[in-house]
């Protein structure tokens, strides 16, 4: 019998464990453990924050009076071993889309062709101006135990999307009490707890980067592992995450480990990892008009440097006219809506639309954020198959294993969510839902 996400979140968690094997070299990824972790029981938000690493706040700002922040979102992805087709490996976010809780026995054919990478984008409750998003990268080492890592990562993202979509902002706090709202780390925690109780997920694990985009222009990110994010602002890298790893190619990860694996680990030994959502690094960034935010799995960061991504975004923004050269330097055009909103297009003609001043594309890219996502993932895919040009992963191999002859990119699943931030005049009156 199907169980709702809210009911799942109310159950006490089973004990969760981490398996980590000794690092076997540059291609080792996953791990084994000999002792159980504490149960992943629910923790009040106040305790969660007190027991967690403090959040980093990079800057602060607010939208001018009479304006609002609008987040234009698209995603692109491709599984390892598959040819990349931007006309099909693309996702256009609509804040009015319905999000259904995951159902047991969901067919794998219903998933996007992103392999062990998964992603979600959802409005935050009934507030279309606030958005939750995230990327989870299934730990490939589980395949050695006959486990499909994609089951964990995709279910994890489905549960986080359901929690975000069903979120309701708390009522104003009474005098002497604190108003508790959903945070990026809490969203990650709720999604992880739901996976812990899903009987269809017997084992598996993933990294995760989860973000909340507020109506006030604030981005809050909780990052655990080697997925990550970057914020680009007018030809510069404004903010970016650093990977969390225990050892080379062994990232922080959330896991579900069956007892039989623990017994085997206890017999043969192993090191323990106790990664939990509270271990995620939290960062807050104040966004501005024209900023480009990218969330992605390590398939992107292992093959493209931050400066590579900056060049791609800068070239694309300048080509369509969204970033324009002026006497005062590069500036963002005041109105980005011609580039971010498809204009008066029938559903069957959207694929023929232009992006601002860009030339028509044979793909279904119809917005600037879609074009950026396609360009980034296409470049990362090409770099992963290039056996001569060393990327970030090859540099890390040489750093940790000087005698290892690794050249070129690292073939992997690739998933990227692109957010183009815009400030637009606030619409008078209530916004009607588009069903």
C-alpha positions as CSV (number, residue, x, y, z in Angstrom):
1,X,0.0,0.0,0.0
2,X,1.3,3.4,-1.0
3,X,2.5,5.6,1.9
4,X,2.4,9.4,1.7
5,X,5.6,11.4,2.1
6,X,4.3,13.2,5.2
7,X,3.5,9.9,6.9
8,X,7.0,8.5,6.1
9,X,8.6,11.6,7.6
10,X,6.8,10.9,10.9
11,X,8.2,7.4,11.4
12,X,11.2,6.8,13.6
13,X,14.3,6.1,11.5
14,X,16.1,2.7,11.5
15,X,19.8,2.8,12.4
16,X,21.8,3.9,9.4
17,X,25.4,2.9,8.7
18,X,28.3,3.9,6.4
19,X,30.5,1.4,4.5
20,X,34.0,2.5,3.5
21,X,36.7,0.3,2.0
22,X,40.4,1.3,2.0
23,X,41.2,3.7,-0.9
24,X,42.1,1.5,-3.8
25,X,43.6,4.2,-6.0
26,X,42.5,7.0,-8.2
27,X,39.3,5.2,-9.3
28,X,38.1,4.2,-5.9
29,X,34.9,5.9,-4.9
30,X,33.0,4.2,-2.2
31,X,33.5,2.8,1.2
32,X,32.8,0.3,4.2
33,X,32.2,0.4,7.9
34,X,32.4,-1.8,10.9
35,X,30.1,-0.1,13.4
36,X,26.6,1.3,13.3
37,X,25.8,5.0,13.3
38,X,23.4,6.5,15.7
39,X,19.8,6.3,14.5
40,X,18.7,9.1,12.2
41,X,15.9,10.2,14.5
42,X,14.4,13.6,13.9
43,X,16.2,16.5,15.6
44,X,14.5,19.9,16.4
45,X,15.8,22.6,14.1
46,X,17.4,24.5,16.9
47,X,19.4,21.5,17.9
48,X,20.2,20.7,14.3
49,X,21.8,24.2,13.9
50,X,23.6,24.0,17.2
51,X,25.2,20.7,16.3
52,X,26.1,21.7,12.8
53,X,28.9,23.7,11.2
54,X,28.0,27.4,11.2
55,X,26.7,28.8,7.9
56,X,28.9,31.2,5.8
57,X,27.2,34.4,4.7
58,X,28.9,36.0,1.7
59,X,26.9,39.2,1.3
60,X,23.5,40.8,1.8
61,X,21.1,42.8,-0.3
62,X,17.5,43.3,-1.0
63,X,15.3,44.0,-4.0
64,X,14.5,47.7,-4.7
65,X,10.9,48.7,-3.7
66,X,8.4,47.8,-6.3
67,X,10.5,45.0,-7.7
68,X,10.7,41.2,-7.1
69,X,13.3,38.5,-7.7
70,X,12.4,36.0,-10.4
71,X,14.3,32.7,-10.8
72,X,14.4,31.3,-14.3
73,X,15.5,27.7,-14.1
74,X,16.4,24.9,-16.5
75,X,18.4,21.7,-16.3
76,X,20.4,19.5,-18.6
77,X,21.8,16.0,-18.0
78,X,23.3,13.0,-19.7
79,X,24.2,9.5,-18.4
80,X,27.6,8.1,-18.8
81,X,28.0,6.1,-22.0
82,X,25.1,7.8,-23.8
83,X,25.4,10.4,-26.6
84,X,24.3,13.8,-25.6
85,X,21.2,15.2,-27.3
86,X,20.2,18.7,-26.1
87,X,16.8,18.4,-27.7
88,X,15.8,15.7,-25.3
89,X,18.2,15.9,-22.3
90,X,16.7,19.2,-21.2
91,X,14.3,20.3,-18.4
92,X,12.3,23.5,-18.4
93,X,11.1,24.5,-14.9
94,X,7.5,25.7,-14.4
95,X,6.7,26.8,-10.9
96,X,3.1,25.8,-11.3
97,X,3.8,22.2,-12.1
98,X,2.4,19.7,-9.6
99,X,4.8,17.6,-7.6
100,X,3.5,14.1,-6.5
101,X,5.1,12.1,-3.6
102,X,7.2,9.1,-4.9
103,X,5.3,5.9,-5.3
104,X,6.6,2.4,-4.6
105,X,7.5,0.5,-7.7
106,X,8.0,3.6,-9.9
107,X,9.4,2.4,-13.2
108,X,13.0,3.3,-13.9
109,X,12.0,4.2,-17.4
110,X,10.2,7.2,-16.0
111,X,13.5,8.8,-14.9
112,X,15.4,11.2,-17.1
113,X,18.5,9.8,-18.8
114,X,20.8,11.1,-16.1
115,X,22.2,7.8,-14.9
116,X,23.0,7.8,-11.2
117,X,22.7,11.5,-11.1
118,X,19.3,12.9,-10.0
119,X,17.9,16.4,-9.6
120,X,14.8,18.3,-8.5
121,X,13.3,21.8,-8.8
122,X,10.1,22.8,-7.0
123,X,8.4,25.9,-5.8
124,X,8.5,26.2,-2.0
125,X,4.9,25.5,-1.0
126,X,2.3,27.9,-2.2
127,X,5.0,30.6,-2.8
128,X,5.9,30.5,-6.5
129,X,8.5,33.2,-5.9
130,X,10.6,30.9,-3.7
131,X,12.2,27.8,-5.1
132,X,13.9,24.6,-3.8
133,X,16.4,22.7,-6.0
134,X,19.1,20.1,-5.6
135,X,21.4,17.5,-7.3
136,X,22.2,14.1,-5.9
137,X,24.9,11.9,-7.2
138,X,24.5,8.2,-6.5
139,X,27.7,6.5,-5.1
140,X,29.0,4.3,-7.9
141,X,30.8,1.9,-5.6
142,X,27.5,0.3,-4.6
143,X,27.4,-1.4,-7.9
144,X,30.1,-3.8,-6.7
145,X,27.5,-5.0,-4.2
146,X,24.7,-5.5,-6.8
147,X,23.0,-2.2,-5.8
148,X,21.8,0.4,-8.3
149,X,22.9,3.7,-6.9
150,X,20.3,5.5,-9.0
151,X,17.5,4.1,-6.8
152,X,18.8,6.0,-3.8
153,X,19.6,9.3,-5.6
154,X,16.4,9.5,-7.6
155,X,14.2,8.6,-4.6
156,X,16.1,11.1,-2.4
157,X,15.4,13.9,-4.9
158,X,11.7,12.9,-5.3
159,X,11.2,13.1,-1.6
160,X,12.9,16.5,-1.2
161,X,10.7,17.8,-4.1
162,X,7.6,16.5,-2.3
163,X,8.6,18.1,1.0
164,X,9.4,21.4,-0.6
165,X,6.2,21.5,-2.7
166,X,4.1,20.6,0.4
167,X,5.8,23.1,2.7
168,X,3.6,25.7,4.4
169,X,5.2,28.7,6.0
170,X,4.8,28.8,9.8
171,X,2.4,31.3,11.4
172,X,4.0,34.4,13.0
173,X,5.7,33.3,16.2
174,X,4.3,34.3,19.5
175,X,6.1,36.7,21.8
176,X,9.2,35.1,23.2
177,X,9.4,32.2,20.7
178,X,11.4,31.8,17.5
179,X,9.7,31.4,14.1
180,X,11.2,28.3,12.5
181,X,11.3,28.0,8.7
182,X,12.5,25.4,6.4
183,X,16.3,25.5,5.7
184,X,18.4,23.8,3.0
185,X,20.0,21.5,5.5
186,X,16.6,20.6,7.0
187,X,15.2,19.8,3.6
188,X,18.1,17.5,2.9
189,X,17.5,15.9,6.3
190,X,13.8,15.3,5.6
191,X,14.5,13.8,2.2
192,X,17.2,11.5,3.8
193,X,14.8,10.4,6.5
194,X,12.2,9.5,4.0
195,X,14.7,7.4,2.0
196,X,15.7,5.7,5.2
197,X,12.1,4.5,5.6
198,X,11.4,3.6,2.0
199,X,11.2,-0.3,1.9
200,X,12.2,-0.1,-1.8
201,X,15.6,1.3,-0.9
202,X,17.5,-1.5,0.8
203,X,20.9,0.0,0.2
204,X,22.7,2.8,-1.5
205,X,24.1,6.3,-1.1
206,X,24.7,9.6,-2.7
207,X,26.2,13.0,-2.3
208,X,23.9,16.1,-2.3
209,X,23.8,19.8,-2.9
210,X,20.5,21.4,-1.9
211,X,19.5,25.1,-2.3
212,X,16.6,27.4,-1.4
213,X,16.0,30.6,-3.4
214,X,14.1,33.1,-1.4
215,X,11.8,35.9,-2.5
216,X,14.2,38.4,-1.1
217,X,17.1,37.3,-3.4
218,X,18.9,35.1,-0.9
219,X,20.4,31.8,-1.9
220,X,21.0,29.3,0.9
221,X,23.0,26.1,0.0
222,X,23.6,22.9,2.0
223,X,26.4,20.9,0.3
224,X,27.5,17.5,1.3
225,X,30.1,15.7,-0.8
226,X,31.6,16.6,-4.2
227,X,28.6,17.9,-6.0
228,X,28.5,21.7,-5.7
229,X,27.5,25.1,-7.0
230,X,28.9,28.3,-8.4
231,X,27.5,31.8,-8.7
232,X,28.7,33.9,-11.6
233,X,28.3,37.7,-11.7
234,X,29.4,39.9,-14.7
235,X,32.4,38.0,-16.0
236,X,33.5,36.9,-12.5
237,X,33.2,34.0,-10.1
238,X,31.3,35.5,-7.1
239,X,30.9,32.3,-5.0
240,X,31.5,28.6,-5.2
241,X,31.5,25.5,-3.1
242,X,34.5,23.3,-2.1
243,X,34.2,19.5,-2.2
244,X,33.9,17.6,1.1
245,X,36.0,14.4,1.0
246,X,37.4,11.9,3.4
247,X,40.1,10.9,1.0
248,X,40.8,11.2,-2.7
249,X,37.6,10.3,-4.7
250,X,35.8,9.4,-1.4
251,X,33.3,12.2,-0.9
252,X,31.0,12.7,2.1
253,X,27.8,10.7,1.4
254,X,24.5,9.8,2.9
255,X,23.9,6.0,2.9
256,X,21.5,3.2,3.8
257,X,23.5,0.0,4.6
258,X,21.9,-3.4,5.2
259,X,22.9,-5.4,8.2
260,X,24.5,-8.2,6.2
261,X,27.1,-5.7,4.9
262,X,27.8,-4.5,8.4
263,X,28.4,-8.1,9.5
264,X,30.9,-8.6,6.6
265,X,32.6,-5.3,7.4
266,X,32.9,-6.2,11.1
267,X,34.5,-9.5,10.1
268,X,37.0,-8.1,7.7
269,X,37.5,-4.6,9.2
270,X,37.1,-1.2,7.7
271,X,36.9,2.5,8.5
272,X,33.8,4.3,9.6
273,X,32.1,7.3,7.9
274,X,29.3,9.0,9.8
275,X,28.1,11.5,7.3
276,X,24.8,13.1,8.1
277,X,22.9,16.1,6.8
278,X,24.2,18.1,9.8
279,X,27.7,17.6,8.2
280,X,26.7,19.6,5.1
281,X,28.4,23.0,4.7
282,X,25.8,25.8,4.6
283,X,26.4,29.0,2.7
284,X,24.2,32.0,2.1
285,X,24.7,34.3,-0.9
286,X,22.8,37.5,-1.7
287,X,22.0,37.4,-5.4
288,X,21.7,40.2,-7.9
289,X,20.0,40.9,-11.2
290,X,21.8,39.0,-14.0
291,X,23.6,36.5,-11.7
292,X,23.9,32.9,-13.1
293,X,23.8,30.1,-10.5
294,X,24.8,26.5,-11.4
295,X,24.2,23.4,-9.3
296,X,25.8,20.3,-10.6
297,X,27.2,16.8,-9.9
298,X,30.9,16.0,-10.0
299,X,30.5,15.0,-13.6
300,X,30.8,18.7,-14.3
301,X,33.3,19.7,-11.7
302,X,35.7,16.8,-12.6
303,X,35.8,17.9,-16.2
304,X,35.5,21.7,-16.3
305,X,37.4,24.3,-14.2
306,X,35.4,27.2,-12.7
307,X,37.0,29.5,-15.3
308,X,35.8,27.2,-18.1
309,X,32.3,27.5,-16.9
310,X,32.7,31.3,-16.5
311,X,33.9,31.5,-20.1
312,X,30.9,29.5,-21.4
313,X,28.4,31.6,-19.5
314,X,30.0,34.9,-20.3
315,X,30.2,34.0,-24.0
316,X,26.5,33.0,-24.1
317,X,25.2,35.9,-22.1
318,X,27.2,38.4,-24.3
319,X,26.2,36.7,-27.6
320,X,22.4,37.1,-26.9
321,X,22.8,40.6,-25.5
322,X,22.0,39.8,-21.8
323,X,25.4,41.1,-20.7
324,X,26.3,44.2,-22.7
325,X,29.5,46.2,-23.0
326,X,29.1,49.9,-22.0
327,X,31.4,52.8,-21.3
328,X,31.2,51.7,-17.6
329,X,32.2,48.1,-18.5
330,X,30.1,45.0,-18.8
331,X,26.5,45.5,-17.5
332,X,23.3,43.4,-17.3
333,X,20.5,44.6,-19.5
334,X,17.6,46.0,-17.4
335,X,15.0,43.6,-18.8
336,X,15.9,39.9,-19.1
337,X,12.4,38.7,-19.8
338,X,12.8,38.6,-23.6
339,X,15.6,36.0,-23.1
340,X,14.0,34.0,-20.2
341,X,10.3,33.8,-21.1
342,X,9.0,32.0,-24.2
343,X,6.7,34.5,-26.0
344,X,3.2,33.5,-27.3
345,X,4.3,30.1,-28.6
346,X,1.9,27.1,-29.1
347,X,3.1,24.0,-27.3
348,X,4.1,22.2,-30.5
349,X,6.1,25.2,-31.8
350,X,8.3,25.9,-28.8
351,X,11.2,24.1,-30.2
352,X,11.5,26.6,-33.0
353,X,11.7,29.6,-30.7
354,X,14.7,31.9,-30.6
355,X,16.6,32.9,-27.4
356,X,16.6,36.7,-27.4
357,X,18.8,37.6,-30.4
358,X,20.3,34.1,-30.8
359,X,19.9,32.2,-34.0
360,X,17.3,29.4,-34.1
361,X,18.5,26.1,-32.8
362,X,17.5,22.6,-34.0
363,X,17.0,21.6,-30.4
364,X,14.1,22.5,-28.2
365,X,16.1,25.2,-26.3
366,X,13.7,28.2,-26.0
367,X,15.1,30.2,-23.1
368,X,18.5,31.6,-22.2
369,X,18.8,29.5,-19.0
370,X,18.2,26.4,-21.2
371,X,20.8,27.5,-23.7
372,X,23.4,28.0,-20.8
373,X,22.6,24.5,-19.4
374,X,23.0,22.9,-22.8
375,X,26.3,24.7,-23.4
376,X,27.7,23.7,-20.0
377,X,26.7,20.1,-20.1
378,X,27.7,19.7,-23.8
379,X,31.2,21.1,-23.0
380,X,31.5,18.8,-19.9
381,X,30.5,15.8,-22.0
382,X,33.1,16.6,-24.7
383,X,35.8,17.2,-22.0
384,X,35.0,13.9,-20.3
385,X,35.7,12.0,-23.6
386,X,38.9,14.0,-24.4
387,X,41.8,11.7,-23.7
388,X,44.5,14.4,-24.1
389,X,43.3,17.6,-22.4
390,X,43.7,17.2,-18.6
391,X,40.8,18.5,-16.5
392,X,40.3,19.0,-12.8
393,X,40.1,15.3,-12.1
394,X,43.4,14.5,-13.9
395,X,45.1,17.2,-11.9
396,X,43.9,15.7,-8.6
397,X,45.1,12.3,-9.7
398,X,48.6,13.7,-10.4
399,X,48.5,15.5,-7.0
400,X,47.7,12.3,-5.0
401,X,49.3,9.7,-7.2
402,X,52.3,11.3,-9.0
403,X,53.2,8.0,-10.7
404,X,49.7,7.4,-12.1
405,X,49.4,7.9,-15.9
406,X,46.0,9.5,-16.1
407,X,45.3,11.9,-18.9
408,X,42.2,13.6,-20.3
409,X,38.8,13.9,-18.7
410,X,36.7,11.6,-16.5
411,X,33.7,10.0,-18.1
412,X,30.7,10.1,-15.8
413,X,27.1,11.0,-15.5
414,X,26.6,14.8,-15.8
415,X,23.8,16.9,-14.4
416,X,23.5,20.7,-14.1
417,X,20.7,23.0,-13.0
418,X,21.0,26.6,-14.2
419,X,19.3,29.6,-12.5
420,X,19.2,33.0,-14.2
421,X,18.3,35.6,-11.6
422,X,16.3,38.6,-12.7
423,X,14.6,41.6,-10.9
424,X,11.3,42.5,-12.4
425,X,8.5,44.9,-11.5
426,X,6.2,43.4,-9.0
427,X,2.8,42.4,-10.3
428,X,-0.1,44.2,-8.5
429,X,-2.7,41.8,-7.0
430,X,-2.6,38.1,-6.3
431,X,-1.0,35.7,-8.8
432,X,-3.4,33.1,-10.2
433,X,-2.3,29.5,-10.4
434,X,-2.0,28.1,-13.8
435,X,-3.4,24.5,-13.7
